[in-house]
Amino acid sequence: MAQSEKLPTAGLSIAYRIGWQFRRVLFTLFGPAQLGAQSDPIERLKTERRRKSAAAVRARSTD
């Protein structure tokens, strides 16, 4: 069994993380069958989460 990758949590609110998990579960259960990495909605969610976390960390470090 493959280990799941550790996604960043720095700078992300509890509400965002709960909403993110909810959307991930919905895409897992009701999303498209198999897509390439470019069009996979779960991969887009992971990319969005990494981008938001990095932006929050950058914003916090410039203050």
N, CA and C of each residue as an Amber inpcrd file, in Angstrom:
protein
   189
   0.8490000  -1.1710000   0.0000000   0.0000000   0.0000000   0.0000000
   0.8960000   1.2350000   0.0000000   0.6090000   2.1670000  -0.8640000
   1.4230000   3.3760000  -0.9790000   1.1020000   4.3450000   0.1520000
   2.1420000   5.0270000   0.6040000   1.9380000   6.0280000   1.6400000
   1.3860000   7.2870000   1.0040000   0.4680000   7.9360000   1.7110000
  -0.0530000   9.1930000   1.1880000   0.9700000  10.2930000   1.4380000
   1.0150000  11.2370000   0.5140000   1.9720000  12.3240000   0.6570000
   1.4820000  13.3040000   1.7080000   2.4120000  13.9340000   2.3730000
   2.0910000  14.8880000   3.4130000   1.8220000  16.2420000   2.7670000
   0.6010000  16.7360000   2.8960000   0.2470000  18.0300000   2.3330000
   0.4670000  19.1160000   3.3790000   0.8250000  20.3080000   2.9430000
   1.1110000  21.3820000   3.8960000  -0.1470000  21.8530000   4.6180000
   0.0370000  22.2620000   5.8690000  -1.0640000  22.8270000   6.6440000
  -0.7340000  24.2250000   7.1510000   0.5020000  24.6690000   6.9750000
   0.9200000  25.9730000   7.4800000   0.1320000  27.0810000   6.7990000
  -0.4800000  27.9370000   7.6140000  -1.2030000  29.0810000   7.0920000
  -2.6150000  28.7900000   6.6390000  -3.0710000  27.5600000   6.7730000
  -4.4130000  27.2020000   6.3240000  -5.3380000  27.0670000   7.5300000
  -6.5030000  27.6770000   7.4320000  -7.4540000  27.6310000   8.5360000
  -8.0830000  26.2490000   8.6480000  -8.6480000  25.9950000   9.7940000
  -9.3470000  24.7260000  10.0290000 -10.5190000  24.6030000   9.0530000
 -11.2530000  25.6890000   8.8360000 -12.4020000  25.6570000   7.9280000
 -11.9580000  25.2960000   6.5060000 -10.8450000  25.8580000   6.0540000
 -10.3510000  25.5360000   4.7150000  -9.9600000  24.0700000   4.6330000
  -9.2500000  23.5640000   5.6520000  -8.8090000  22.1730000   5.6190000
  -9.9800000  21.2040000   5.6440000 -11.0350000  21.5140000   6.4170000
 -12.2280000  20.6590000   6.4400000 -12.9240000  20.7110000   5.0890000
 -13.0630000  21.9050000   4.5310000 -13.6800000  22.0430000   3.2100000
 -12.8810000  21.3330000   2.1420000 -11.5600000  21.4010000   2.2420000
 -10.6890000  20.7340000   1.2720000 -10.8870000  19.2250000   1.3220000
 -10.9270000  18.6840000   2.5450000 -11.1360000  17.2370000   2.6950000
 -12.5060000  16.8330000   2.1590000 -13.5080000  17.6530000   2.4100000
 -14.8570000  17.3760000   1.9200000 -14.8730000  17.3400000   0.3930000
 -14.2480000  18.3290000  -0.2430000 -14.1880000  18.3560000  -1.7080000
 -13.4020000  17.1670000  -2.2470000 -12.3120000  16.7920000  -1.5620000
 -11.5160000  15.6490000  -2.0030000 -12.3410000  14.3610000  -1.9570000
 -13.1080000  14.1710000  -0.8950000 -13.9560000  12.9870000  -0.7750000
 -15.0210000  12.9870000  -1.8700000 -15.6290000  14.1520000  -2.1280000
 -16.6320000  14.2240000  -3.1930000 -16.0310000  13.8750000  -4.5490000
 -14.8500000  14.4140000  -4.8440000 -14.2090000  14.0910000  -6.1160000
 -13.8140000  12.6210000  -6.1760000 -13.4350000  12.0520000  -5.0460000
 -13.0680000  10.6340000  -5.0270000 -14.2840000   9.7460000  -5.2980000
 -15.4020000  10.0790000  -4.6870000 -16.5960000   9.2530000  -4.8300000
 -17.3790000   9.5370000  -6.1080000 -17.4970000  10.8120000  -6.4850000
 -18.3800000  11.1840000  -7.5820000 -17.6560000  11.8230000  -8.7650000
 -16.3540000  11.8930000  -8.7040000 -15.5920000  12.5230000  -9.7710000
 -15.4080000  11.6080000 -10.9630000 -14.6870000  12.0980000 -11.9500000
 -14.4330000  11.2850000 -13.1460000 -13.5660000  10.0710000 -12.8200000
 -13.6490000   9.0720000 -13.6810000 -12.9640000   7.7960000 -13.4340000
 -11.4460000   7.9540000 -13.3970000 -10.8050000   8.0550000 -14.5300000
  -9.3560000   8.1920000 -14.5750000  -9.0050000   9.2700000 -15.5770000
  -8.1910000  10.1990000 -15.1470000  -7.7540000  11.2860000 -16.0080000
  -6.2500000  11.4250000 -15.8960000  -5.6790000  12.1390000 -16.8310000
  -4.2540000  12.4310000 -16.7520000  -3.9850000  13.4120000 -15.6250000
  -2.7260000  13.5790000 -15.2880000  -2.3470000  14.4600000 -14.1860000
  -2.7760000  15.9030000 -14.4290000  -2.8710000  16.3220000 -15.6880000
  -3.2270000  17.7060000 -16.0020000  -4.6920000  18.0080000 -15.7040000
  -5.5660000  17.0280000 -15.8770000  -6.9940000  17.2870000 -15.7370000
  -7.6340000  16.5780000 -14.5440000  -6.8650000  15.9750000 -13.6830000
  -7.3810000  15.2790000 -12.5140000  -7.7920000  16.3000000 -11.4520000
  -9.0690000  16.3120000 -11.0290000  -9.5130000  17.3130000 -10.0570000
  -8.8420000  17.1730000  -8.6900000  -8.4860000  15.9750000  -8.2860000
  -7.8240000  15.8000000  -6.9890000  -6.4130000  16.3680000  -7.0360000
  -5.7140000  16.1760000  -8.1380000  -4.3800000  16.7660000  -8.2830000
  -4.4630000  18.2880000  -8.3000000  -5.5130000  18.8310000  -8.9270000
  -5.6910000  20.2920000  -8.9170000  -5.9430000  20.7830000  -7.5000000
  -6.7010000  20.0270000  -6.6940000  -6.9270000  20.3970000  -5.2940000
  -5.6100000  20.4170000  -4.5210000  -4.7780000  19.4080000  -4.7390000
  -3.4880000  19.3430000  -4.0470000  -2.6030000  20.5190000  -4.4460000
  -2.6110000  20.8600000  -5.7360000  -1.8170000  21.9920000  -6.2120000
  -2.3240000  23.2930000  -5.6010000  -3.6500000  23.4560000  -5.5510000
  -4.2360000  24.6510000  -4.9480000  -3.8360000  24.7690000  -3.4750000
  -3.8700000  23.6460000  -2.7680000  -3.5320000  23.6620000  -1.3430000
  -2.0670000  24.0240000  -1.1250000  -1.1820000  23.4620000  -1.9370000
   0.2390000  23.8140000  -1.8240000   0.4610000  25.3000000  -2.1050000
  -0.2150000  25.8210000  -3.1460000  -0.0680000  27.2250000  -3.5140000
  -0.5790000  28.1410000  -2.4030000  -1.7420000  27.8350000  -1.8290000
  -2.3040000  28.6620000  -0.7600000  -1.4250000  28.6340000   0.4850000
  -0.9120000  27.4710000   0.8190000  -0.0590000  27.3540000   1.9850000
   1.2410000  28.1360000   1.7930000   1.8450000  28.0120000   0.6130000
   3.0850000  28.7330000   0.3350000   2.8530000  30.2400000   0.3700000
   1.7170000  30.6980000  -0.1560000   1.4020000  32.1230000  -0.1370000
   1.2080000  32.6200000   1.2960000   0.5650000  31.8210000   2.1290000
   0.3520000  32.2120000   3.5230000   1.6680000  32.2730000   4.2860000
   2.5490000  31.3260000   4.0320000   3.8610000  31.3190000   4.7010000
   4.6720000  32.5310000   4.2530000   4.6590000  32.8400000   2.9470000
   5.3630000  34.0250000   2.4370000   4.8150000  35.2960000   3.0440000
   3.4840000  35.4040000   3.1280000   2.8600000  36.5990000   3.6960000
   3.2130000  36.7610000   5.1640000   3.2630000  35.6460000   5.8790000
   3.5940000  35.6970000   7.3010000   5.0680000  36.0800000   7.5040000
   5.9520000  35.6230000   6.6210000   7.3790000  35.9060000   6.7920000
   7.7340000  37.3440000   6.4140000   6.9290000  37.9910000   5.5800000
   7.2200000  39.3890000   5.2080000   6.6850000  40.3760000   6.2280000
   5.8290000  39.9270000   7.1210000   5.2890000  40.8460000   8.1540000
   6.2820000  41.1470000   9.2220000
